[in-house]
Amino acid sequence: MKRLPAVILAALLLTSLLGPELGLAGDVHPKTYRQNFLFTAIVMPNGDANITMKTVWLEPRDEIMRQIEEILNGTEGGNITVEEAIKRFEEEQLRRYLEGLRQAGMEVVNESLRAYGIEEGKNITIVFNAVAKHFATYYSYDDHWEVRVDPTRGYGSMAIPDTGFPFEIIMNNTFVVKLPPNSTVLSYPKPYVKQYNQSRFLVTSGVNGETVIVRSFIQLEPFLSPEGFKALFGDYDGYYIKYRAPYRGEERYERSVMKEYVTVDVYTNGTVRLHMRDEYIEPKEEVMQRKLEILSYGVDNVTQYILRTYSLALGFQGAIVEGGRVRILGLNETDAPLVIDAEYLVRNFTRYENGSYVYSFDPTMGIADRLEGNLQYEVNHTLYLTLNLPRGSEILEVPDNVTDELRGNRFTMTVLRNATSVRVVSNVFLRYGAPAEDVKALLLKHENATIRYTLPAEDGSGLSGTQKTAAVIIAILLIVGALVIWRRR
C-alpha cells in the first residue's frame, strides 16, 4: 500500500494556484509567499478518514490580485458570470488535487472543493473535503495503527534546485487528527526547532484525549541552497502518529521477493571472476514499473550506468577491473522477474593475512542498513553464494550454519563445504510491519561472515605478489550500492 507522500501537500502549496511563473515577477526584490494551512482528519474505526485541507494564500498582495483577475477573466464582458468563473476555477483545482492524490496512491471518494475570497478580492482560500480510504495503516505485528503527517510540508524529501527558490516562503501549518473512540495514543511528533541563517523550522505538538494536534512554522529565505534545506529538515523524523484501538484492521501489503546469486571463481594467479545475478520477483507491479523506467531511460544507458557503478565500487575496495559486462533481462516479459546480470574479471580481490586468504561477505544482504520505521512489505530475500577455488587449494574456515528468529522474523544460513568449493544459502524473512529495531536486532549480528583458504604456490616458489596484495571482497555491498534505486524499505 502506498501512502500519501508529503510532497503532494507541498505541491498544492503554490503550483496549483500560481503555476511556473511565480517568483520575482519582474521586481528587483524577491517576494514573500505567505500561507496558512489546516489539515483535519477524523479517523474512522476501519482506518478511513474524513479529511479537510484548507489553504489560505495571504501574500504577496499583487500576486493574489493578479490571480483573482485571471480567475474572473471574461466576467466584465458578460461572457460568464462571477459564479460561473469561480466554479470553473474550483473544477480545475479539484482536478489538480485529485490527480496529485491519485499519483500519490491515495484513494478518495465523495470529494469536493470550494474557493472563497475571490469575489471579495481579499485572499484566495481553497477548502478540499473527501473521504480518504485506508488513511490509517494497521499493523498486526504489534497491534497498532499509524497515521502519517508531515510538518515539513514536503520539504524534507523534495528535490531542491541548486539555486533554491527565488522568493521567501512563510507557512503556518496545523494538523488536527481525531482518532477513533477509545483509542490510546502511543506516540506522536515531538517538539523540534532548527534554524539556518534566516530560515527556521519549528514544530510543536500536543494531545487532548483522542485528538492529536501538530503545528509547524516554516520560514525559508530566498535562494536557500539545498544544503540549507538539509540543515533544516534533514534530521527530522516526526512523521507518524501511532495509536492502539479496540478494532483490528485489514492489512494491505505486498511481498518483496528477491534472489541474489554470487559466484566467485578464484584462479591460481589470484585473478577472480565475479558473477552477480539479481532477480527481482515481487511486488510484480513495482517490478513492472522498474522495467518500464529502464525502457524509458534506454537499456544501453542503464546498462552503462550499472557497469560504471559496479566498476567504481570494486575500485573503491582496492580491486583492479580487467573487464566486465552487464545484461538486463526480462524487460519484455510481463510475468518474468527483472534480472540484472553482471560479470567482472578482477585482481586484488580477497584479503591476504597470516598466511591465508579471507573472503568476507554479508549473508543478510544489507537489509538492516538505513532501515527506518515499519516494513512496508513482507520480505523474502535469498542469497546463493558459491566460492570456487583452484585444485590444490585448502579451505581452512567456513561460517557456521545459523537459524535465528525474532517475533516471527527469521534468518537462516546453510553452508555446504566440498574439497575446493563452498556454497552458502542464506534467507531473510521479515514480517510486514516489523519495526526497524526488531530487524536490526535480528540481522546486525549476522552481517559479517568469512571464508578462509589457501591457494597452491606458483611453480613451488610460494605466493605471488598479486596474491599477497589481494583486497577484501564484499560482493553484497556492491549489489546494495549499485542497485539501491531498486530497493525500498
C-alpha positions in Angstrom: 0.0 0.0 0.0 1.3 3.4 -0.9 1.0 6.4 1.4 0.3 10.0 0.7 3.7 11.5 0.1 4.4 14.6 1.9 5.5 16.3 -1.2 1.9 16.4 -2.6 0.9 18.7 0.1 3.8 21.0 -0.7 3.0 20.8 -4.3 -0.5 22.1 -3.6 1.0 25.0 -1.7 1.8 27.2 -4.7 1.9 25.4 -8.0 -1.8 24.6 -8.1 -2.6 28.3 -7.8 0.4 30.1 -9.3 1.9 28.0 -12.0 5.6 28.2 -13.0 5.8 32.0 -13.3 5.9 32.7 -9.5 9.0 34.4 -8.0 10.5 37.7 -8.8 7.7 38.6 -11.3 9.7 41.5 -12.7 10.5 43.1 -9.3 14.1 43.6 -8.1 13.4 42.3 -4.6 12.2 38.7 -4.0 8.6 38.4 -3.0 7.2 36.7 0.1 4.6 34.0 -0.3 2.7 33.5 2.9 0.2 30.7 3.5 -1.8 29.2 6.3 -2.6 25.5 6.0 -5.0 23.5 8.1 -5.3 19.7 7.7 -8.0 17.9 9.6 -8.6 14.2 9.7 -11.4 12.4 11.5 -10.3 8.8 11.5 -12.9 6.0 11.5 -12.6 2.7 13.2 -11.8 0.9 9.9 -8.9 3.3 9.1 -10.8 5.5 6.6 -10.9 9.2 7.4 -12.9 12.3 6.6 -10.2 14.8 5.6 -10.2 18.5 5.0 -7.4 20.6 3.6 -7.8 24.3 4.0 -5.2 26.5 2.3 -5.3 30.3 2.7 -3.0 32.3 0.4 -2.2 35.6 2.2 0.7 37.2 0.4 2.0 38.8 -1.9 -1.0 41.0 -2.4 -0.2 41.9 -6.0 0.1 38.2 -7.0 -3.2 37.4 -5.3 -4.9 40.2 -7.2 -3.3 39.0 -10.5 -4.6 35.5 -9.9 -8.1 36.7 -9.0 -8.1 38.8 -12.2 -7.2 35.7 -14.2 -9.9 33.7 -12.5 -12.6 36.3 -13.2 -11.3 36.9 -16.8 -14.3 37.2 -19.1 -16.9 38.3 -16.5 -16.6 42.0 -17.3 -17.7 41.4 -20.9 -20.6 39.4 -19.8 -19.3 36.2 -21.3 -19.7 34.4 -18.0 -20.9 35.3 -14.6 -18.7 35.6 -11.5 -20.3 32.5 -10.1 -19.5 30.6 -13.3 -15.9 31.8 -13.3 -15.4 30.7 -9.7 -17.0 27.4 -10.4 -14.7 26.9 -13.4 -11.7 27.6 -11.1 -12.9 25.2 -8.5 -13.3 22.4 -11.0 -9.8 23.0 -12.3 -8.4 23.0 -8.8 -10.3 19.8 -7.9 -8.9 18.1 -10.9 -5.4 19.0 -9.9 -6.0 17.8 -6.3 -7.4 14.5 -7.4 -4.6 14.0 -10.0 -2.0 14.6 -7.3 -3.6 12.3 -4.8 -4.0 9.6 -7.5 -0.4 9.8 -8.4 0.4 9.5 -4.7 -1.6 6.3 -4.5 -4.3 7.7 -2.2 -7.9 6.7 -2.9 -10.5 9.3 -2.1 -14.3 9.3 -2.5 -17.0 11.9 -2.0 -14.6 14.7 -2.9 -15.5 18.3 -3.1 -13.6 21.7 -3.4 -14.7 25.2 -2.7 -12.9 28.5 -3.2 -13.5 31.6 -1.1 -12.4 35.2 -1.0 -12.2 35.6 -4.8 -15.3 37.7 -5.3 -14.4 39.9 -2.3 -10.8 40.4 -3.6 -9.3 39.7 -0.2 -7.3 36.4 -0.4 -7.7 33.0 -2.0 -8.9 30.2 0.3 -9.2 26.6 -1.0 -11.1 24.0 1.0 -10.9 20.4 -0.1 -13.0 17.7 1.5 -13.0 13.9 0.9 -13.1 10.5 2.5 -9.6 9.0 2.3 -9.7 5.3 2.1 -7.2 3.4 4.3 -5.9 6.6 5.7 -4.6 4.9 8.8 -2.4 1.8 8.4 -2.9 -1.2 10.7 0.0 -3.5 11.8 -1.0 -6.8 13.3 2.7 -7.2 14.2 2.2 -5.3 17.4 -1.4 -4.4 17.1 -1.2 -0.7 16.4 -2.4 1.8 13.9 -0.4 4.6 12.2 -1.2 7.9 10.6 1.3 9.9 8.7 1.5 13.7 8.9 4.3 15.9 7.5 5.1 19.1 9.4 7.9 19.8 6.8 5.2 20.1 4.1 7.2 18.0 1.8 10.5 20.0 2.1 12.1 17.1 3.9 12.0 15.0 0.8 11.6 17.5 -2.1 14.3 17.9 -4.8 15.6 21.4 -4.4 17.1 23.4 -7.3 20.8 24.3 -6.8 19.9 27.9 -6.5 16.9 27.4 -4.3 13.7 29.3 -4.9 13.7 33.0 -5.9 11.2 34.0 -3.2 10.6 33.8 0.5 8.1 31.3 1.9 6.3 31.6 5.2 3.9 28.9 6.3 1.9 28.3 9.4 0.7 24.7 9.3 -1.7 22.9 11.6 -2.6 19.2 11.6 -5.5 18.0 13.6 -6.1 14.2 13.8 -9.0 13.0 15.7 -8.6 9.3 16.4 -11.5 6.7 16.7 -13.3 6.4 20.1 -11.4 4.5 22.8 -8.1 4.9 21.1 -4.8 5.2 23.1 -2.1 7.4 21.6 1.3 5.6 21.6 3.5 8.2 20.1 3.3 11.4 18.0 5.6 14.1 16.6 7.6 15.8 19.3 8.7 19.5 19.5 11.5 20.4 17.2 13.5 23.6 16.4 16.0 24.2 13.6 17.5 27.4 12.2 19.8 28.0 9.3 20.7 31.7 8.6 17.4 33.5 8.3 15.4 30.3 7.7 13.5 28.5 10.5 11.6 25.2 11.1 9.6 24.9 14.3 7.3 22.0 15.4 5.0 22.0 18.5 2.5 19.3 19.4 0.0 18.1 22.0 -2.7 15.5 22.8 -6.2 16.3 24.0 -7.9 13.0 24.7 -8.2 11.2 21.3 -7.1 14.3 19.3 -3.5 14.9 18.3 -2.6 18.5 17.2 0.7 19.2 15.5 1.7 22.7 14.4 4.7 23.8 12.4 6.1 27.1 11.3 8.4 27.3 8.2 10.3 30.3 7.0 12.5 29.9 4.0 14.7 32.7 2.9 15.1 33.4 -0.9 17.6 31.3 -2.7 18.1 28.9 0.2 20.5 26.3 -1.0 19.9 22.5 -0.9 22.4 22.4 2.0 20.2 24.8 3.9 17.1 22.7 3.3 19.1 19.7 4.5 20.2 21.5 7.6 16.6 22.5 8.4 14.8 19.2 7.5 17.4 16.5 7.0 17.3 15.2 10.6 13.6 15.5 11.2 11.8 12.2 11.7 8.5 13.1 13.4 6.1 11.9 10.7 3.9 9.4 12.5 1.0 9.3 15.0 0.8 5.8 16.4 -2.2 4.6 18.4 -3.9 1.4 19.6 -7.6 0.9 19.3 -10.1 -1.9 20.2 -10.6 -2.5 16.5 -8.4 -4.6 14.3 -7.8 -3.5 10.8 -7.3 -5.1 7.4 -3.7 -5.3 6.4 -2.9 -4.3 2.8 0.6 -5.1 1.7 2.7 -6.8 -0.9 5.6 -9.2 -0.7 9.2 -8.2 -1.6 10.8 -11.3 -3.1 14.3 -11.2 -4.5 17.1 -13.7 -5.2 20.8 -12.9 -5.4 23.3 -15.2 -7.0 27.0 -14.6 -6.4 29.7 -16.8 -7.9 33.3 -16.2 -7.2 35.9 -18.2 -9.2 39.4 -17.8 -7.9 42.3 -18.7 -10.2 45.8 -19.7 -9.2 47.3 -16.4 -10.2 45.0 -14.5 -7.8 42.6 -13.3 -10.6 39.0 -13.6 -9.8 35.9 -14.0 -12.0 32.9 -12.4 -10.2 29.5 -13.2 -11.5 26.4 -11.5 -9.8 22.9 -12.1 -10.8 20.0 -10.3 -9.1 16.4 -11.4 -9.7 13.6 -9.0 -8.6 10.4 -11.1 -8.5 7.8 -9.3 -6.4 6.0 -7.0 -5.9 5.0 -7.6 -9.5 3.5 -4.1 -10.1 6.7 -2.4 -8.9 8.9 -4.8 -10.9 6.9 -3.9 -14.0 7.3 -0.2 -13.2 11.1 -0.6 -12.9 11.1 -2.4 -16.3 9.2 0.5 -17.9 11.6 3.0 -16.4 14.6 1.2 -17.8 13.0 1.1 -21.2 12.1 4.8 -20.9 15.7 5.8 -19.9 17.2 3.5 -22.5 18.5 0.0 -21.9 22.0 0.9 -23.0 22.1 4.0 -20.7 21.0 2.0 -17.7 23.4 -0.9 -18.6 26.3 1.5 -18.8 25.3 3.2 -15.5 25.3 -0.2 -13.7 28.5 -1.2 -15.3 30.2 2.0 -14.2 28.7 1.8 -10.7 30.0 -1.7 -10.2 33.4 -0.8 -11.5 33.7 2.2 -9.2 32.6 0.1 -6.2 35.2 -2.5 -7.0 37.8 0.1 -7.4 37.0 1.7 -4.0 37.6 -1.8 -2.5 41.1 -1.9 -4.0 40.3 -4.2 -6.9 41.7 -3.8 -10.4 39.0 -4.4 -13.0 40.3 -6.1 -16.1 36.9 -6.4 -17.9 33.2 -6.6 -17.3 29.8 -6.8 -18.8 26.2 -6.2 -17.6 22.9 -7.5 -19.0 19.4 -6.6 -18.2 16.9 -9.4 -18.8 13.2 -9.9 -18.6 12.3 -6.5 -19.8 9.8 -7.6 -22.4 8.2 -10.4 -20.4 5.2 -9.4 -18.3 5.5 -12.2 -15.6 9.2 -12.7 -15.7 11.4 -11.2 -13.0 13.7 -8.3 -13.7 17.2 -9.7 -13.9 20.5 -7.7 -13.5 23.3 -10.0 -14.6 26.9 -8.7 -14.2 30.3 -10.3 -14.6 33.7 -9.0 -13.9 37.3 -10.2 -14.2 39.3 -8.5 -11.4 42.6 -8.7 -9.5 43.4 -7.7 -5.9 40.0 -9.0 -4.7 40.5 -11.0 -1.5 42.4 -10.1 1.7 45.6 -12.0 2.5 46.6 -12.2 6.1 48.6 -14.5 8.4 49.4 -16.9 5.5 45.9 -17.4 4.1 43.1 -15.6 2.2 40.0 -14.2 3.8 36.8 -13.8 1.8 34.2 -11.6 3.7 30.5 -11.2 2.8 27.2 -10.1 4.2 24.7 -13.0 4.3 21.9 -10.6 5.4 22.2 -8.7 2.1 22.4 -5.4 3.9 18.7 -5.3 4.6 19.0 -3.7 8.0 21.2 -0.9 6.8 19.5 2.5 6.7 16.2 0.9 7.7 13.7 3.2 9.4 10.1 2.9 10.6 8.0 -0.2 9.9 8.5 -2.5 7.0 6.0 -1.8 4.2 6.4 -5.3 2.7 6.7 -8.9 3.8 10.3 -9.5 2.8 11.7 -12.8 1.5 15.2 -12.4 0.1 17.6 -15.2 -0.6 21.3 -15.2 -1.3 23.1 -18.1 -3.2 26.8 -17.7 -2.9 29.4 -20.0 -4.4 33.2 -19.8 -3.9 35.2 -22.0 -6.3 38.9 -22.4 -5.7 41.6 -24.0 -7.9 42.8 -27.5 -7.4 45.4 -27.8 -4.7 43.7 -25.1 -2.5 42.8 -25.8 1.1 39.7 -24.5 2.8 40.6 -23.6 6.4 37.4 -22.0 7.8 33.8 -21.6 6.8 30.8 -19.9 8.6 28.6 -22.0 10.9 25.1 -22.8 10.0 22.7 -20.3 11.5 19.0 -20.3 12.4 17.8 -17.3 14.2 14.3 -15.9 14.8 12.7 -12.9 16.5 8.9 -12.4 16.7 8.3 -14.4 13.5 11.2 -12.8 11.6 13.8 -15.3 10.5 17.4 -15.5 9.3 18.9 -18.8 8.2 22.3 -19.7 6.7 23.3 -23.1 5.4 26.9 -23.8 4.4 28.0 -26.7 2.3 31.7 -27.4 2.1 33.4 -29.5 -0.6 37.1 -30.1 -1.4 37.7 -26.8 -3.2 34.3 -25.0 -3.1 31.9 -23.5 -0.6 28.2 -23.0 -1.2 26.2 -20.7 1.1 22.5 -20.2 1.0 21.1 -17.6 3.3 17.5 -16.4 3.6 15.9 -13.4 5.3 12.2 -13.5 6.0 10.6 -10.4 7.6 7.0 -9.8 8.6 5.1 -6.9 7.3 5.1 -4.1 9.8 8.3 -5.3 11.6 9.9 -2.2 13.2 13.5 -1.3 12.3 14.7 -2.1 15.8 13.5 -5.7 15.6 15.0 -6.1 12.1 18.3 -4.7 13.3 18.3 -6.8 16.5 17.9 -9.9 14.3 20.3 -9.2 11.5 23.1 -6.9 12.5 24.9 -9.6 14.5 25.0 -11.8 11.4 26.2 -9.1 8.9 29.8 -10.4 8.6 30.7 -13.9 7.6 34.1 -15.1 6.4 35.7 -18.0 4.5 39.4 -18.6 5.0 41.5 -20.6 2.5 45.0 -21.1 0.9 45.9 -21.2 -2.8 48.6 -23.5 -4.3 52.0 -21.9 -4.7 53.1 -21.0 -8.2 55.9 -23.2 -9.5 56.8 -24.1 -5.9 58.1 -20.6 -5.3 55.4 -19.5 -2.8 52.7 -16.9 -3.1 52.8 -14.4 -5.9 52.8 -10.6 -5.3 49.4 -10.3 -6.8 48.0 -12.9 -4.3 49.6 -11.2 -1.4 48.2 -7.8 -2.2 44.6 -9.0 -2.7 41.9 -6.9 -1.0 38.6 -7.7 0.6 35.6 -8.9 -1.4 32.3 -7.7 -0.2 30.0 -8.8 -3.0 26.8 -7.9 -1.3 27.9 -4.4 -0.6 28.4 -4.0 -4.3 24.9 -5.2 -5.1 23.4 -2.9 -2.5 25.4 0.1 -3.6 24.9 -0.4 -7.3 21.2 -1.3 -7.2 19.9 1.0 -4.4 17.5 2.5 -7.0 15.6 -0.8 -7.0 15.1 -1.1 -3.3 12.5 0.4 -0.9 12.0 0.0 2.8 
